[in-house]
Amino acid sequence: MEFVVMQMLVGWDNEVERETIQSFLNIGENTADVFGDASEFEAALQAGSYDVVLLALNFPTQKECFALFQRLRRERPDTPIVGAWFQGELSHIAKFILAGLHSYMLRDTCGEFIMLLTTMLEAAYQSVLARRARLLADKLREEVESVRQLQESVIPASLPQVAGYKIVARYEPSEIRVLGDKPVVMAGGDYYDAFRVRDNTLIMILGDAAGHGMRACMSIMTMHTLIGMIRDQSYPDTAEFVTEVNRRLCRSTVVSGDSGGFITLLYGSLDTERHILQWTSAGHPIPLIHDLATNEVRPLGVAEQCGLPLVVAEDWEYPSVLVEIPPGSRVLLYSDGLEEAFPNDNERHQQFGLAGITKTLQETAHLPLEDCLEELFAASNRATKGAGRMDDTSIVLLERDRSSGVGFQPAQNQNTPPAPREESSRGAR
């Protein structure tokens, strides 16, 4: 048992034992106030803050003690009371136990029980601390669960069906452990969405607010609400859309970059007739494209084509990137929780990383899109060696059918797999 420092209050009926108890309990950093007068005892209780109370069950008299005990329980319901009784007083102690006596010890006429007082009082105090910790953990779970449910309410229940394409997505929250063996699914700041704004346009969004809990959740909820308000407005350029979202968030009173409340965002717009993906990143990981014919996986851009996270600079202009999606290609949009999965020993050089993502995509190239999504989560989780991912993880995975029509692309050798074409339509300021 871990040693704790206690402040103790003692009400005792035997004067000789009081002096011994006074000396014995005031050792080290522990302090004990020992009283033989009931009024002084109650005055000390009112004036002080005690961790544990020791009460002789004949103090001040056997007849008056129970009423004193009841007053103690009313005034200090969370303070453990340890009672001391003599053999033969079983019927007397029973009513104390029924009324909430925390624990009790048997007094002997030789006074040897005094040697066990510190241990008994410390055990009582430790048990109360453990109970408080459990209650706090349960309360934390309740609050986290309510916030998590609020956050997950913005995750779409279904995804749009697009001719010539398949799309799957999933969000998984991070976990922490409270009291050793009880995992708590954390409320986080990840968010994804996919919807159509016109017959030929599919919008895909991934967002990741810094941190966990209510602040991250409110950041995501604010961004989700804002996107819902302006998504039907005419924003043919993804950069213009992200720039407007950033401008409005910077003026929001809910999200504040000064307190570390920034958000990363990836906003993609897919022309499903021309098979052109336009994307803009505000500090978010660059999408990956996987050519199923060659099994090559590569980023759909470079770091210089990403802008700052949202809520960092109101006047920041974000670039957009145009990329062609050839038949038989998969596009992966993900949050950094996937890439940054690592063991609990904090050896970040062992994190799942881009190499792990690439390897998993290549090993699942022959599998259905749903199985590829499943293995991405499973493989990154295995990389943590049982610790679980410490950050939320979101994935949107898109596949263009091998048989779907060809969009605009330069003429090329039929034996050469089509390569994605990129161009930056705007620059950062």
N, C-alpha and C positions, 0 to 999 in steps of 0.2 A: 504494500500500500504506500502510495506516495505521501511524503510528509507534508502537512499543511499547518499554517499558522492560524491559531484560533483565539478568539476573544470570548471568554466564558463567564457566565453568571451562575453563582451557586447560592442556594438557600439551604441552610443546614441547621439541625436542631441540637447537635452535640458540640459544646464549646471546645473541648480538647481536640476533637476530630477536625473542627473548623480550622484551627491553627495548622494542623498537619496538612490538610487539603490546600490551604493557602500557600504553604511553602512548596508543596509537591506540584501544583498545577502552574505556578509562576516560574517556569523554567524555560530558558532560551527566549524565543520571541513570543511565546504564548503568554497571555495575560488572563488572570482570573480574579473577579471581584466576588468575595465570599461574605455572606451576610447571615447573621443570626436573628435579625429583627425583620419581620415581614414588611413593615412600612418602608424601611430603608431598602429592602430588596425590590419592592415595587417601584420606588422612586428611581432606583438605578436602572430598572428595566425601561422606564419611560424616557430617561435621559440618554441612555447609551444604545449602542448597536451591537448586539451579541450574536455570535455564530451558533452557540449551543447553550442550553440551560441544564444544570444539574440540580435536581430537587429531591431532598429527603422527603419521603412520603409521610413523615410525621412533623413536617415543618409548616407553620410554627407549632401546631399541634396536629394530632391525627384527625381530629374533628374539623379543623379549619383548613387543612391542606387541600382538600378536593375543590373547595370554592376558589382558593388561590390558583390552583391549576387551571380551572375553567377560565379565570380572568386572563391568565397567561396565554391560553389557546386563542382567546378572542383577540387579544392585542397583538400577538405575534404568531399568527397561524402557520407561517412558513419556517419558524425556528424550531428545531428538534428539541424535545424535552426528554432527558434521561432521568428515570426515577430510581431511587434506592430504597429497598424495603427489607424488613427482617423476616426470617423464616417464621411461619405461622400467621402471616398477614395476607394470605392468599385472597380471601374475600375482599380485603381492603384494596389490594392492587388491581383486582379485576375491573372495578369501575373506572380506574384510570386508563387501563388498556382500551376499554370500550369507548372512552371519551377522547382517544387520540394520543395516548402516551407513545412516544416513538420507540423507546427501548427501556429496559430496566436491568438492574443488577442487585444481587443479594448482598446485604450487609452482614458481616460477621462481628462478633463482640470484640475480637482481637484487633480489628481495624486493618486486616491484611487486604481487604477489598480496595483500599486506597491505592495500592500499587497498580491496580488495573484501571483507575479512573481515566488517565490520559488516553489509554487505548480505547476504552469504551466511548468516551466523548468524541475522539477523533473518528471512530467508526461511524458514529451517528452523523457527524458532520459530513463525512465523505459520502455517505449514502444519500444525504439530502442534495449534495452537489451533483451526484450522478443523476438523481431524479430530475433536478432542474435542467441538466444538460439534455436529458431525454425529452423533456417537455419542450425545450427550446428547439431541439432538432425536429420534433414533430411539427412545431409551429412553422419552422423554416420550410419543411416539406409542404405544408399546406399552402404557404404563401408562394413558394416557388411553383407549385402545381397550378395555382390560380393564374399566375403570370404566364406560365408556359401554355396553358390552354388559351389564354388571350392571344399570345403570340402565334400559336398554331392555327388560330381561327382565320388568319390571313393567307394560309397555305391553301392553294386551290384543291378542291375535292376531286376534280377531274381535269383532264387536259384536252385541248381541242384536237379534233381529227383533221388531218391535212392530207389531201390526195398526193401520193408520191412520196410521202414522208411517214416516219414513225417517230413518236416522241414519248419519252418516259422521264420521270423525275422523282426525287425523294429528298426529304429533309430528316436528319437525325440529330437530336440535341446531344450536348455533351453530358457527362456525368461527373459528380464528385462523390466522395464518401464521407458520411457523418457517423461518428461513433464506431468507426472501424469497419463494420460489415454491412452497413445499410447504404446502398447507393441512392443518391438523389439525382433525378433527371433535371438538369438545370434549365431554367428559362433563358433563352439565348437571343441573339440578334440576327440570326440568319432568316432569309426570306427568298422565296422564288415565286414566279408567276409565269404563265404562258397564256396568251389570248390572241384572238384575231381582231384586227381593227378594220380590215377590208377583206374582200373575198380572197385576195391574193397576198395578204400580208400577215405574217405570224410574228408576234412580239414575244420575246423571251427576256426575263429579268431575273437577275440574282443580286441580292443585297446582303450586306454583312455589317451590322453595327458593332462598334467596339464594345467589349466587355460582355457581361451577363446581367441577368436580373431585370428589374423594372426599368432602369434607364435605357438599356439596350432594347428592351421590348417597346418602350414608348417611342424610341427613335425609329424603329422599323414600322410601327403602327402609323406614325406621322408621315413617313415616306410613302407607305402604301396608300394612305388616304389621299395624299397629294397627287400621286401618280394616277389614282382613280379619277381625280377631279379633272386632270388635264390630258388624259390619254387619248380622248376622242378629238382633241384639237389638232389642227393641221401642223404636224412636225415631220416633214419628209426626211429630215436629217436627224439621225440619232444624237449627234453632237448638240444640236439645238435643244433637243428635249432634255438631255442630261444637264446642259447649262442652265436651263430654266428651272429644273428640279433643284439644282444646287443653289441658285439665287433665292428661291423661295424658302428652302430649308435654312439658309443663313439668316433669314429674317424671322425665323420661327422662334418662339420663346421656349419650346419644348426641347429642341435639339441645340446643343451648344458645343462648338468645337473647342472652346476655351477650357472645358472640363474633360477633354478627351472623348467627347461624344461624336466623333466623326463616323461616317458610313462609307463603305466601299460599295460601288454599284457597277454592274455590267448590264448594259441595255442593248439588246440585239433586235434587229428588224429583218426578217427573212422574206424576200419576194419569192413566193412559191411557184411563180410562173417562169421567172427569169433565173431562179435559183441563185440569187445574189443575197448574201448576208452582209448587212451593214451593222457594225457594232461600235460602241463607245464604252470605254472603261474609265471609271473614276476610282483609281487605286485598286481595282479588282484584278485577280489573276486573268491572264490572257486565255481565251478559248483555245482548245486544241482541235485539230482535224486529223482524222484517221482514215487513210486510204485503205479500204479493205482488200483491194487487188494487190497492192504492193506491201501491205502491212506497215507502211510508214506512218509515224505519228509526229506531228510538228505543231508548234504554236501558230496561230493565225495572225501574228503580228510580233512587234518588238516592244520592249519596255518604253521606248521613247514615244510610242503611240498611246500610252496610258496617261491620263491626267491625274491630278491630285484627288484624294478622297473628298467626298462631299463635306460641306460645312467647314472647310479649311480656308478657302478664299472665295469671297462672293463674286468677284469679277473674273474668275478663271474661265478661259475658253477651252472647251474640250475638243479633241480631234475625233474624227470618225474614220473607220476603216471599212473598205469594200472588199469582200472576198467571195469568189465563186465557189459553190458547193457542187462538186462533180457527182455523177451517179456512183453509187456504191461507196459513199463516204459517211463517216460518223463525225459529229461535232460534239465536243464535251465542254459544257460550261459548269464551273464548280467554284465552291468557296474554299478558302485556304485551310479550313479544317481537314479537308481530304489530304492535302499535301503535307500538312504539318503534324500528322499523326506520328507519335514517337513513344518509346518505352518510358515507364515511370521513373527510370533512373536518371532522366534529364539529359541523356546523351542525344542531343539533337542531330548529331551527325548520322544517327541511325534512323532519322525520320523517313516516312514513306516516300515523300518527295516526288518530284516530277518523274524521276526514274521509275518509281513504283507505279505511278499512274500509267506511264507509257507501257511498261511491261505487262500490266494487267489488261490494258486495251488490246495489246497484240496477242496475248494468250486467249482472249475471248472473242477474237475476230470472227470465228466460225459459229459463235453462239448467238441466240436471239438477243435482241436489244435489252430485254428485261433481265436476262441472265448476266449480261455485261454490267448492267447497273448494280445488280446484287453483288457481283464479285468485286467491284470497285469498293463498295462499303466493307465487304468481308476482308479483303486483302489489306486495306488500310487499318482495319481493326486488329488484324493479326500482327501488324507491324508494331503495335503498342505492347505486345507480349502480355496481354491480359489486363493492362491498365485501363483500356478504353480511351477513346479520343477525348482530349481535353478541351476541344473547341467544337462548336456546332459544325455540321457538315451538310451542304446542299449540293445536289447534282441535277442538272438538266442535260439529258442525252438525246441527241437528234440523229436520225439516220435517213439519208436519201436512198430510195430504192435503186437497185442496179438497173432496173428496166424503165425508170422514169425518163421523161423527155429531157433533152439537152438544152440548157439555157445558152445565153450568148457566151461564146468562148472563141479564141483564135483557132484557126485550122491547125491540126497537128497530126503526126503520124499515128495511124490506127493502132500500131503496136506499142505506142507510148501511153501510159496512163495519164489522164488529164490532171494537170497541177492547178491548185487553187491560185487565183490571181488577186493580189492585194494592191490597194492604193489608199493613201491617206487623203481624205477630202478636206480636212482642216488641220490647222496647227495650234499648239498650245501657246498661250500668251504669257 
